[in-house]
Structures are given as structure tokens and as C-alpha cells.
């Protein structure tokens, strides 16, 4: 919720930026209201966007906007003054003018015009009445803009965003209803300092093409991943764990949990096993000092969990994993997963990890090289488990084997230490009793 401070003027309320974690000077990418607008409680006033997430500052109550103290492009921090509201006894009962103008949109054709064969797929698709249709999650727009688009039956993929960084604004949606959208402008390529750019090519010379903008999350995380890859000397250690007994126990817990409204997945056990290994090998729970001449060993165990969403990968942080059991972790993972997929993660949800786990077990694969989430020094990747014949000294027996991949910063961790860490982790997973030690 927004931070409030009563002013001296009767019936007015100052709306300030709420707690946004450790972020400061966060840019404003959208201002949704103007003086005189009526707003309802929880209507968005502004949208902020950090390097990890975006968030809207909502109206704390119904009223009328008396004054807007910020503009697009301004940078704000916690407690920065945003808007002054005048309260009303009855509250606003109609959508604010900045959300839906009281005018009839121009008629739109019942069916899209014919398109020649071979044209890009985006040109063949007509307006969609469902803002969550395939492809719209690739559009850079806030939740309130997506909601407005759904209400007006507008396909966000057909709109050129005029906001900061190509963001689609409410004015863009309303302008689209008044006439055809302008062609999308290509996003500028980000160049890494000292790294030669890949020469641009005109691919349309070779056949039909379609330009599809990267999602907001991919644009934000792309530069972070590139920076980590260029600065961290990556090495990956692969191994596999026999989780036959663990998975049988997990299924028992999951059967009981379903009746209570949550699920118990392998990920909760992986988190507990990771904490056990991090305690045994504290170098994996550290960061290099800024001078690169010392290790900062962390005595807390906050694990980042990579979550797949329609817009891309996000990494919410589960805190104090060492103090929580399988049941509590399973419930917290379910809540984080829901928040991530609905775009409701806050900046504080994404901060403070000391180690990260990326699980592709629900999708597939036998091994991969996860990129270290710098300034962390290691990351655990998990692929899909499979039944395999394992020699027990007398015969081959079927066992459920889990592939694990640990990528690490070779400046901090050498190969022998990585092998010991991975082997220890697998041993813990193979004997569930070790998780309580």
C-alpha cells in the first residue's frame, strides 16, 4: 500500500512512494492521472520500474486528484511525494477519465483485411478481446494498461508504445481506437563496452520475417546476464543423485498436502539440501569483495528460486531457508509462484539471495550450464529425473536419478571444491534423513 501523510489542508492526503526495498532513484515510467481526475481505491497513480521489476503506486482511497508532483522520467525513492488527493465522502464511483475517456471509439472492421500469403504473422492477426492472448505477454505494458486493453478489446501487439523504453501507455491504447497504429520502431541494440557489435543484417532479403519485441523482463535481465557472463569465469560441475527414496517420501507428503490446498515438490527438498551443502562449504554462500581481494561469507541462507513466467524468468528470494521445514517452504513456494505469474512480485521479493536454484525438471533436459547470478558465486541447476539401471554390486536395479549441474565462479571456487560440494549435495538428496541434520 502507498505511504500516507495527512496535510494541513482539510480533506487532503499526500500519497508517497511505499517501501521499495533497497532501491533508490527509481525512474517513473508512467503517470496515470492528472489534476482533476477522479480515482477509486487501488487505482494506479504512477508506475515505477527498477532494473528487476516494475510496480504501481495505487490510490489508498477514492477521491479526486488535486495535484501531481511528479513527471515521467523523474526518479523517486521511498517516501517521495507523488500525488495529493482530495477525499470525498461518497468516494469516486466511476472510472477516472485517465483510464477510460467518455467517448465512443470509432467503428472497427468486423474482420481483419486480407493479407497476402507470406506476410508476417503479426500482420495477419486482428484485434483480440483477450489481453492475455498468446503474444501479448511480450508487450511492454503495465497491468493497468493490459486491463484497459482487455476492457476495450484492443490487441496490444498492434500498438506502438510511445512511453519510456517503448512502453505502451493508456494514451497509446485510446489513440489506437481513433486510428491505425504506427509501425513499431526497432529497439536500439545494447552494446557491451569493448565488445564488437554483431553486424546488422537485412533478413527480409532472404524471406518473410516478423519482428517481435522482447518482453520487459527479458530486456531488463538480458544486460544483467550478459554482464555476469562477461565478468564471471564460469565452470560447471555435473553429477546425478539417486532420489528414489526421497521421491517416495515426497509423494506421501504431497498426497496429504493436496487436501490442504498446496503441493510438495522436489524443489523444497533441493532447498534444504542446498543449505546443508552451503553450511559444509561456505565459499559457495559468499561474494567477492569490491576490491576482489577478499571473500564476504554470508551467515544467512536466502535462496533465489528461478520461476518461469509468460514474460520470462524471474527470481524471487525465499529467506531463512535454514529455519523452515518442508511444509512451510512448499507453501511459500506456491505463493511466490502465483505472485510471479500474476506480475505482483515487489522489488523486495527479488533482493538478498545468497545462492540460486534453477530447476528445469518439469520441462526436460539432461544437463545445462546455468549462469551465475552475480554477485553470487554459484548456482544450482536441476534437470528432469529419469529411471535408470544402477549396479548395486550384484545386479542392475531401476533407480530414479536426478541430474544436477553446479556452475561457479572459478576465481572463488576451484574444480576440486566444486566436485566435493556437488558430491555432498547428491549424498544428502540420496538419504532424506540427512536433511534434518
Secondary structure as GFF3:
##gff-version 3
##sequence-region A 1 437
A	DSSP	beta_strand	3	6	.	.	.	ID=ss1
A	DSSP	beta_strand	12	16	.	.	.	ID=ss2
A	DSSP	beta_strand	26	31	.	.	.	ID=ss3
A	DSSP	beta_strand	38	39	.	.	.	ID=ss4
A	DSSP	beta_strand	44	49	.	.	.	ID=ss5
A	DSSP	beta_strand	54	58	.	.	.	ID=ss6
A	DSSP	beta_strand	63	68	.	.	.	ID=ss7
A	DSSP	beta_strand	75	76	.	.	.	ID=ss8
A	DSSP	beta_strand	81	87	.	.	.	ID=ss9
A	DSSP	alpha_helix	121	124	.	.	.	ID=ss10
A	DSSP	three_ten_helix	136	138	.	.	.	ID=ss11
A	DSSP	alpha_helix	143	152	.	.	.	ID=ss12
A	DSSP	three_ten_helix	156	158	.	.	.	ID=ss13
A	DSSP	three_ten_helix	164	166	.	.	.	ID=ss14
A	DSSP	alpha_helix	170	178	.	.	.	ID=ss15
A	DSSP	three_ten_helix	203	205	.	.	.	ID=ss16
A	DSSP	alpha_helix	216	231	.	.	.	ID=ss17
A	DSSP	beta_strand	234	242	.	.	.	ID=ss18
A	DSSP	alpha_helix	244	258	.	.	.	ID=ss19
A	DSSP	alpha_helix	266	280	.	.	.	ID=ss20
A	DSSP	three_ten_helix	282	285	.	.	.	ID=ss21
A	DSSP	beta_strand	286	288	.	.	.	ID=ss22
A	DSSP	beta_strand	295	297	.	.	.	ID=ss23
A	DSSP	beta_strand	303	309	.	.	.	ID=ss24
A	DSSP	beta_strand	312	318	.	.	.	ID=ss25
A	DSSP	three_ten_helix	321	323	.	.	.	ID=ss26
A	DSSP	alpha_helix	326	341	.	.	.	ID=ss27
A	DSSP	three_ten_helix	347	350	.	.	.	ID=ss28
A	DSSP	beta_strand	355	359	.	.	.	ID=ss29
A	DSSP	beta_strand	378	382	.	.	.	ID=ss30
A	DSSP	beta_strand	386	391	.	.	.	ID=ss31
A	DSSP	beta_strand	396	409	.	.	.	ID=ss32
A	DSSP	alpha_helix	415	430	.	.	.	ID=ss33
A	DSSP	three_ten_helix	432	436	.	.	.	ID=ss34
###
